[in-house]
Amino acid sequence: MNTCAIPQTRLSRTADWMRDHAKLIRWVQWGIVLLYGFLILVPIFLPLPDETAHIWSNLTLIAQFAFWGVWWPFVLISMVLMGRVWCGVLCPEGALTEFASRHGRGKAIPHWMRWGGWPFVAFALTTIYGQMVSVYQYPKAVLLVLGGSTLGAIIVGYLYGRDKRVWCKYLCPVNGVFGLLAKLAPFHYKVDETAWRASYNTHGRKTIAINCAPLVPLRAMKGASDCHMCGRCSGHRDAIELTWRAPTEEIVEHGRQHNSLWESALALYGLMGIAIGAFHWSASPWFVQIKQALATWLIDRDIMWPFATNAPWWVFTNYPAQSDVFSWLDGGLVIGYILATGLVLGTALSLLFALATRLLGSWDRSRFNHLVQATIPLAGCGVFVGLSATTVSLLRGEHLPVFWANDLRAILLIATSLWSVWLAWRVTGRHTTSLPRRLLSMTAVIGGLALVNFAWLLMFWLW
């Protein structure tokens, strides 16, 4: 490793410390692996909590609160505040897949695995399946969803790559979400291409290769979306430094060249479509009305099999002792409601952003993708406030005051909506200098953001 000749800052020294204490970070990772395994495995052997159980005294509730009340929502926030530090330093799946890859078969990554649509597909399938088995409520469902993902990470790591995180790069269900949110992080590992080229001309010095586990091409790295922030490359070739940046930089300045239609699909149809449907259905009076109408139609025609509750728990929720059982009708409607919500909202948003793109000039798919990236703050916030329903529900069950919850949700949604508006305004300025065109385009953008906010207004304030 070269001694970094870049002028040192506190931030870059932090990255150097991470690089020099990689073994300590690995020990931390293995500690989290053990805790993660304990919280996933042990509750399945315990009786489900009754009305007298408390978060502080019942391990099943402790695990439920840890995973869905704290871990998942606040990992999302960490992506915006610190980039993908969770992935590189703390994630148990990342540690396990890299370990398996180090001792595995080292096969070449197959072409099918490199398909750009996997982040969207994996997120959509995991979100829908989690609702089918009530993953937020039951330990066996947690083991199936989270444990299944972890097992997949280990198998892929064992089969492919050498000391790499192939699972994280291509198949992790939240990789795409984390990549989008990390675009907003206020710092990243900046690559000085001039210093990189100059390092080849340095006499008498040998550069040690860096193992970038998430397979980021370091020399061409422009942002924080793919970087796991592990610190291994800090100071490499005297050209890589952890440094501050404007939270708008990656989207506004680099988003025109670094975007994809699959990223747009994940934002529009995933985070602002399928995810909203997953949070909505249990509170939606529309869901109840559709179910009643369909049930009446089936009964009138003496079609009774959809009312059967014989689906195993790993297909649809089936816990009779808790009076929580899905019939085939219930489960089918949950899937249909989530997919319909995703399709309707995602298509409406796509049309509005397509209109916004067209108002800036002739049709350009790259411009469309660039403009959609402006929705990331609101899209990420929406998932956070949706998950907060679980957090608040658990706190309310402990009779703790949660009167502040809706006020905080409103503040977050308003703040991130304004952030998205600001990003969209900056992005439009990258594609035209015409003020009328920018204003017309922003009208469509604001309409799309208003539609998303209306969906959350329904869930938290009107229903």
N, C-alpha and C positions, 0 to 999 in steps of 0.2 A: 504494500500500500504506500502510495506517495504521501509525503508530508504535505498537507494542504497549504499552498502558497496564497490562497485567497484570503483577503483581509478578514479576520475573525470577528464574528458577532456572537452575542450570547446564544442566538438561535443556532448558528452553525456549530458552535461548541457543543450544544446539546446533541446535535446530530452526530458529531464526532464521538461523543461519549457513548451514544447508542452503538456506533460502529465498533468501538473498542471494548464494549461490554456485551457483545453478542451472546456469550455463554450465559450471562445473568438473565438476559431477556428470554433465552430458551428455557431456563429454569422457571421463570415466571409463567411462560406458556404452558409448561407441563403442570404447574400448580393449578392453572385454570382448567386444563384438561381433566384433572382429577375432580375438581369441584363440579365441573359440567357433567361429568359422568355420574357423580354421586347424586346430583339433583335430577338427572334424567332416570336413573335406574332404581334408586331406593324407593321413591314414592309408589311405584307400581306394585310393590309388595305390601303396602299399607292400606288399611281401609280408607275409603273416601271420606273426607271431612263432613261432619254433621253441623247442625246449627250452632253448636257450642264451641266449635273450633275457631282458633284465632291465628292470624298471620304469624305472631311471635312464638306460638307454641305448637303448631301443626306443620310438619315437614312438607306435606303436600301443598298447603297454602303458601308456605315459604317459597317453594319451588315455583309455584304459579305466579306469585308476585315478582320473584326474581326474573323469570323469563319474560313475562308479558307486561308486568307493571313497571319494571325498571330497565332490564337489559335491552330489549328490542327497541322501545321508543328512544332511550337515551343513547344507544349506539347510533341511531339516525342523527341525533343532534351532534354527536361527536364527529360525524363525517363532515358536517358543515363547519364546525369549529376547528378541527384539527386534521382534516383529510382522513385517509384510510389507516390511521394509527391502529385502530382496532384490528384491522386485517393483518397488519404486519407484526404487531407486538402481542396481541391478546387473544386472537381468535383460535379456539381449540381445533376447529376443522382445518384451518390453515396449517397449524403445527402438525397435526396428524397426517395430512396428505403429503406434506413435505418430507416428514419422517419416513412414510411408506415409500415415497419416490426415491429417497436416498438408498433404501435397502431393497428396492423392487426390481422389476425386470427391465426397466429403462427402455421400453419400446417407443417407437416414433409415434407422435400424436397423429391419430387418424384424421383424414380429411373431413369426415362428417362432424367431428367434434369441434372443428373450427368454424362451423356455421354461425353467422352473426346473429341469428334469431334465438339462440338458446337462452340468453338472459331474460328475454321477454317471455318465452314459453315456460321456462322453469319458474319464473315468478308467478305467472298466471296459474299454472297447475298447482303449485304449492299453496297459493292463496285460496283457491277453490277447494282443494282437498282438505285444507285445514278447517274450513267451515263445515264440510261434510262430516268430519269426525269430532267437531267441537274441540279443537286443539287448545283453546284458551282455558278450558275447564278441566280436562281429564288427563291424568298422568300417562295412561296407555297411548292416548293420541299424541302426546308430546314425544314419547319414545318412538312412535311410528314416524312422525314427521321430522323432528329434529334428529333423532337417532338414525332414521333412514338416510337423511342427508349426510350425516357424518360417516355412515358406512359407505355410502357412495364415494365420498371424498377419499376414504382409505383405499378402496378398490381401484379408483382411477389413479391415485398416487402410486400404488404398487405396480400397476401395469404400464404407466406412461411417464416419460420424462426421466430425468436423472437429477435428483435434488431440486425439483421444481414443484410449483403449485399449479398443476395443469387443471385440477378441479376448480380452483379459484378463478383462473383465467377464463374458462369457457363454460362451466356447468353450474357453478354455485347459484342457487336461486335468488340470492340478494346481491350478486356481483354487479348487475346492471344498475340496481337502485343505488348502491354505494358509489358506483362510478359517476352517476349523475350528480349526487349530492356533493361529492368531493370536488366537483368543478367550482363550488362556491367557497372552498376553504381559503383562509387568508394567508396561507403560506404553502410553499411547494419546493421540491428539489429543482433548482434552476441549473440548466446546462449551458455553459459558456463554450460555444462551438469553436471560437477562436483559440481558446486555451486548450481545447481537446486536440485540435489539429497541431498546435505547437508542441504538444506533449510527444508527438512522434519524432520530433527533431531534437529532443533532449538527449544529450550525449551521456552514455554510460549508465542509463537508468532503465531498469526493467519494471514494466507495469504489470502488476498482478491482476488477473482477470477477476471480475466481480460476478458472483452468483446472484443474479437477479431472479429470485424464486418466482415472482408473478410474470416472468417473461416479458418485461418491458424493454424495448430497444432504447438503451440509455442515451445514446448519442442523439437520437431524434425526439427525446421526451420533451414535451412542451407544457404539460400541465400535471394535475394531481389525480386525474380520473382513474388511471390504471396503476399508479404507484401505491405501494402498500406502506410507505413511510417507515420502513424498518431501519434506515440509517446505514445499511451495508455499503452503499455507494458514495457516502459522504466523502468529499475530497478526492474522488477518483480522477486520476489524470490532472489533478489541480483544476478541474473543470466543473465539478458538481457541488453545489452548496445549497443547504436549506436556508431559504430566505423568505421574507415577507413579500406579499403581493396584494394588489387590490382584489377584493372578492368578485369584482366584475371581470377581471382580466381574462380568465380562461374562456368564458362564454363570449364576451364581446370581441376580444382580439383574435382568439384562436378558433372560435366556434364556426367560422365560415369555412375553414378548411377541414376541421376535425369534427365531423358530425356523421350521423348515419340515420337511415330511415328506421332502423330497428330501435335506436335510442328514442326517436320521436314516438314510435309505437308504444314503447315502455312508458313514456311520460303520459301520452294522451289516452291510450287504451288500458294501460296498466295502473299507474299510480292515480290517475284521475278518472278511471273508469271501473275496472274490475275491483280495485281496492275499495272504492266508495260503495260499490254493490255489496261487497263482503261485510262492510260495517253497517250498511243500511238495512239489510233484510230483516234483522231481528227487531228493529224498531219501526218498520214501515207498515202503516195501515193499508197501503196498497197490496203488500204481500198477503195480509190477512184476507182482504177482499177477493183477491185472485184465488186464494186457496178455497174460500167458501164457495165461490162461484163454480170452480172446477169440481169440488167435492159434490155439490148439488147435481151437476151435470153427470158425473159418474154414477151417483146413486140412482138417479132417474133412469139410467140405462142398465142398472144392475151389474155394473163393472166394479167389483169389490177388491180385487187383488191389490190395487194401489194403496189401500188402507192397511195392509198387512205390516206388521212391525218385526218381521223376522230377518231383516238385514243384519249381518254381523257388525260389531262395533267398528271394525276397520273399514267398513263400507259407508255406513251411516251411523250416527250417534245412537247407541242402544244401551242405556243404563236404567233399567226398570226400577231399581231400588231408589234412584234419585228422581223418579218420575220424569225422566228425560229420554224420550225415545222418538226417533224419526221413523215415520212410515215411508214407504217408497214414494208416496205423493209428497210428503214433506221434503225428503231429500232431493227429489227431482225438481221441485219448485225452488229450493235453495240454489241449485246449480243454474236453473233457468233464469232466476232473478238476477244473480250475479252476472251471468253472461249477457243478459239483455241490458242491464245497467251499463256494463262496460261497452257494449256495442253502441247504445244510444248516445251516451256521453262522449265516448271516444270519437264517434263519427261527427257529432255536432261540433266538437272542438276542432277536429281535423278540417271541417268545412270552413269554420271561422278563421283558422290560421292559414288555410289555403287562400281565402279571400284577402286576408291581410298581406300575404305574400304577393298575390297578383296586383294589389293596389300599389305595391312598390315598383312595379315594372312587369316585364314579360315573365312568364312562369319560369321558376328556377327551383329545382328540388333542394339544392344545397341551401338556398335562402330560406325555404320553408323549414328545413331542419334547424337552421341557425335560429330562426325566430321562435321555434318551439322550445328551444333550450331556455328561453326567458321564463318559462313556466316552472322551472325546477324549484325555486323557493316555495311557491304555493303548493306544488305537487307534493314535495317532501313534508311540508307543514300539515297537509291534509292527512297523510298517513300517520303522522305523530298525534294529531288531535283525535283521529279515529281510534288509535291504540290507547289513548288516554281514557277512553270509556271503560276499558278493563281496569286501568289503574284506579280510577275514581270509584268504580263499582266495588273493588276490593277494600278501599279505604272507607267507603260508606258502610260496608258490612261490619267494619270495626267501630262504627259510630263516631268516626273522626269527621271534623267539619270539612266539607268540600263545597261550600257555598261559592268559593272563588273560582271554581272550575270553568264555568261558562264564560266568565269575564276574561279569564286568561286565554281561553280558546279564541274569543273574539279579538283580543289584542294580537295574538299570534297570526290569525288569519288576515287581519287588516294589515299588519306590518309586512307579512310576506307577499301579500297582494301588491302593496306599493313597491316592494323590492322587485317583483316580477314586472310591474309597469315600467320601472326605471330601467331594468335590463332590456326590455323590449324597445324602449325609446332609444337606448344606446345602439341596439342592434339595427334598428331601422336606419340610423344615421350612417351605418356602414354600407348600406345598399343604395341610398339615394340622398341627394342634397336638397330635394324638393320638399319644402315644409308642408304644402297641401297633401302630398302623397303620404308623408309620414303621419300626419294627423288622421287621414282617412284610414290608414293601416292600423293605427293605434285604436281606432274605434272598434274594429273587429277584434283586436287583441283583448281590449277591456271587456267586450261582450263575452269572450270565452272565459276570462277570469271570473266574471260575474256569475256565469253558469256554474262554475265549480263552487263558488261561495254559496250559491243558492242551495246546492246539494247538501252542504254542511249546515246551512240554516235550517233546512228541513229536519235533519237528524237531531240537532241539539236544541233548537228553539221552537220549532213549529209542531213537531210530533211529540 
